[in-house]
Amino acid sequence: MNHFDGAVRALADALRARGWRIATAESCTGGLIAAACTQLAGSSEWFDAGLVAYANAAKTALLGVPAPLLAAHGAVSEEVACAMAEGAQVRAQVQLTVAVTGIAGPGGAVPGKPVGTVWLATAGPDGTRAERLHFAGDRDAVRARTVATALQRLTQRAVAGA
């Protein structure tokens, strides 16, 4: 399988215990979170949708992220990550979502947002939570660490029921 097997199994168990379903809204990971989830046999019981919105126009069209929000804060921001997570939750009609937007590199850094900067947001029954992360390493390392952290945050929220 893949090196996320243990994390995906823990997530699956937590979601099954609650009867919840999830969706992902991904930019910098390009669908890797969804791929990790759906690699597990039986994931159709708890995985609903994976939306890849790489371009800003796609974030608006697919997830309902307001264009003025993107213009004001940039794609790699708390505000956009939250809007992505909430948009996925509304569109997929699931209990829990995760959204990631970041700069995986090697290019793309801007002042205040170096390569390795990732905003991760989860939207669940008790609202939306976001955090800024920074991962060292090359593009593959940043993306892999983002996937691992997303799976961990989803599991934490599913276990807590929040």
N, C-alpha and C positions, 0 to 999 in steps of 0.2 A: 504494500500500500504506500503510504507516505509518512514523513516524519511528524505529521500532525495527528496521527491515529489516536493516540491516548487522549489528546485534548478534545478531539471530535467525539470520541466515545463518552467522555465525561459530559460534554455539552448535550449529546443525544439523551443520555440518561436523565439529566436534569430537566430537559424539555419534555420528555415522555412522562416523567413524574407529575408534571403540571398540566399536561395536555396542551402545551403551547406549540406554536409554529413561529418560525423566524424568516426574515428576509435580510439580504445584504444590499448595501448601496456603496459601490466601490469606485474609486478613482485611481489612486496610485497603485493599488494592487491588481487592477485589471481583471478581477474575477477570481483571484486566487483563494479568497475566503470561501466563496461559493463552491469552488472546485474541491477544496479540502473537505467541506461538509458533504458534498454529494459523492465523494469517493467511498463513503461508508455505505454498505448495503443497508437498505431500509430507511435511508434518509428521507424518503418521500413521506414518511410518517410525521416529520417535524420541520422539514425545509420546504419553504414555499417558493421563493423567488430570489434571484440574484440579478441585480441591476448594475451594469457597468456604465458609468457616466463620466467619461474621461474629459471631454471638452466642456467648457462652461455652458455652451448652448445645450448640450445633452443634460447637464445638471438641471437646467431650467425645463427642458421639454419632458424629460423622463421622471424627474423627482419634484418638480414644482419649485425649485430654488429660485426666488425672485432675482431677476437680472440686476436690479439696483443693489441688492445685498451683495452679489458677486462683485459689482463695481466698487462698492464702498469698502469691502473687507478683503477681497481677493479670494480665490478658490481655496487656498490653504489657510483656513481660519475657523475659529470656534463657531461663529455664526453659520457658516456654510456647512460645516460638518453636522451641526444640529438640524439644519433645514433638510439636509440629505436624509438623515435618519428618520425624521418626522415624515418626510415625503414618502419614503419607502413604507413606513408603517401604514399610512393612509392608503396608498395604492395597493399594497399587498393584503391589507386587512389582517395583519398578524399581531401577536401580542408583543413581540420583541424584534428590534432591528439593530443592526450595526452599520455605521457609515465611516469610511476612511477617505481622507484627502491629504495629500502630502507631496513632498519633493523627494523622490527616490534617487535622483541623480542619474548620471554624474553632473548634468547641468541643471538649470532651473532655479538656482539659489537667487534670492533677492535680499536686500537689507532686512535683517530681523527674522528671516526665514532661510536658514542655511540648509544645505542638502542633509537629509535625514530627519527633517521636521515633518511630523505627521499629526494631524488632528483626528481623533477618534471619538465618535459619539455613539451612544446607545439610546434608543427610545423604547420605553417599556410602560407598564401600567401606571407607574408612579412618576412619569415624566421623562425628561431627556437629560442625560449627563454627558459631559464632554471633557476631554483631557488632551493637553498638548504633550506629545512624546518626542523624543529625539533619539534616533538610532545611529550608531556609528557603522561604518562599513560601506561596501559597494552597493549598487542597485539591488542585487539579489538579496543581500543581507538585510537591507532596509525593508524590503518587501516581505521577506520571511519573518522578520521580527514583528512586523505589523500584523501579519496573519496570526501569529502565535498570540499576540496581545489581544487581538479582536476575539479570538476563540475563548480566551481566558475571561475577558470582560462579559461576554455573552453568558458564559457558564455562571459567573458570579451573580449576575442579575437573575438568571433562571433559578438558581438555588435559593436565592433570597426571596424570589417571587415579587421582585420589584422592577 
